[in-house]
Amino acid sequence: MRKSRGFHSITDSIAQDKSLSGLIQRANQLKKLNDELQLRLPAQVKGMCRLANIRGETAVFICYTQMEASKIRMYSRSILQIMQAEFKISVKKLQLKVELKH
């Protein structure tokens, strides 16, 4: 008779795969940072974008429309100052990507 392997719990699988575990941890950190950042953004741009990544000195944001991306660009200096002063993140530029909603 053949033994059934069965299913492993997702938490066991994640614990065994260090790269996946690290990726999930990074995603959770970015989400938490984005949630805090949204509270501090200028009212005119709150909710128009989300922090997707931080690569070196670049903060990558996802915007939902080109118009919103343009508005975020206008406030980029303020956003960078907030990230530097309140979160102690040494970013010097924003990269904006537009993700169209379906």
C-alpha positions in Angstrom: 0.0 0.0 0.0 1.1 3.4 -0.8 1.3 6.0 2.0 -0.7 9.2 1.5 1.4 12.3 1.8 -1.6 14.5 2.6 -1.5 18.2 2.6 0.9 20.4 4.6 -0.4 23.4 6.3 0.5 26.7 4.7 2.3 27.8 7.8 4.5 24.7 7.7 5.3 25.3 4.0 6.2 28.9 4.6 8.4 28.0 7.6 10.3 25.6 5.4 10.8 28.0 2.5 13.0 30.8 3.8 12.8 32.9 0.7 9.0 32.8 0.7 8.9 33.6 4.4 11.2 36.6 3.8 9.1 37.8 0.9 5.9 37.6 3.0 7.6 39.5 5.9 8.8 42.2 3.5 5.3 42.5 2.0 3.8 42.9 5.5 6.4 45.6 6.4 5.6 47.5 3.2 1.8 47.3 3.9 2.3 48.5 7.5 4.5 51.4 6.2 2.0 52.2 3.5 -0.9 52.3 6.0 1.1 54.7 8.3 2.2 56.8 5.3 -1.4 57.2 4.0 -2.4 58.8 7.4 0.3 61.4 6.9 0.0 62.2 3.2 -1.4 65.6 2.2 -5.2 65.5 2.0 -5.2 66.2 -1.7 -3.4 62.9 -2.5 -4.5 60.5 0.2 -5.6 57.2 -1.2 -4.4 58.0 -4.8 -1.4 55.7 -4.6 0.1 53.0 -2.5 3.7 52.3 -1.5 4.8 49.2 -3.5 8.5 49.0 -2.7 11.6 50.8 -1.6 14.7 50.1 -3.7 17.8 51.9 -2.5 17.0 55.6 -2.5 13.8 55.1 -4.6 10.3 54.7 -3.2 8.1 52.9 -5.8 4.4 53.9 -5.7 1.5 52.4 -7.6 -1.1 54.9 -8.8 -4.5 54.0 -10.2 -4.7 56.6 -13.1 -2.4 58.8 -15.0 -4.1 61.8 -13.6 -3.5 60.6 -10.0 0.2 59.9 -10.9 0.5 63.5 -12.1 -0.9 64.8 -8.9 1.4 62.7 -6.8 4.4 64.1 -8.9 3.3 67.6 -7.8 3.4 66.5 -4.2 6.6 64.4 -4.5 8.7 66.8 -2.5 6.3 66.7 0.4 6.0 62.9 0.2 9.8 62.5 0.3 10.1 64.9 3.2 7.4 62.9 5.2 9.3 59.6 4.5 12.6 61.1 5.5 11.5 63.1 8.6 8.8 60.9 10.1 9.9 57.4 9.0 13.7 57.9 8.8 13.8 56.4 5.3 16.5 57.9 3.2 14.7 58.0 -0.1 15.6 60.7 -2.6 13.2 60.1 -5.5 9.8 58.6 -6.3 9.0 56.2 -9.1 5.4 56.1 -10.0 3.7 53.2 -11.9 0.2 53.3 -13.1 -1.9 50.1 -12.5 -5.2 50.4 -14.3 -8.2 48.9 -12.5 -10.1 46.4 -14.5 
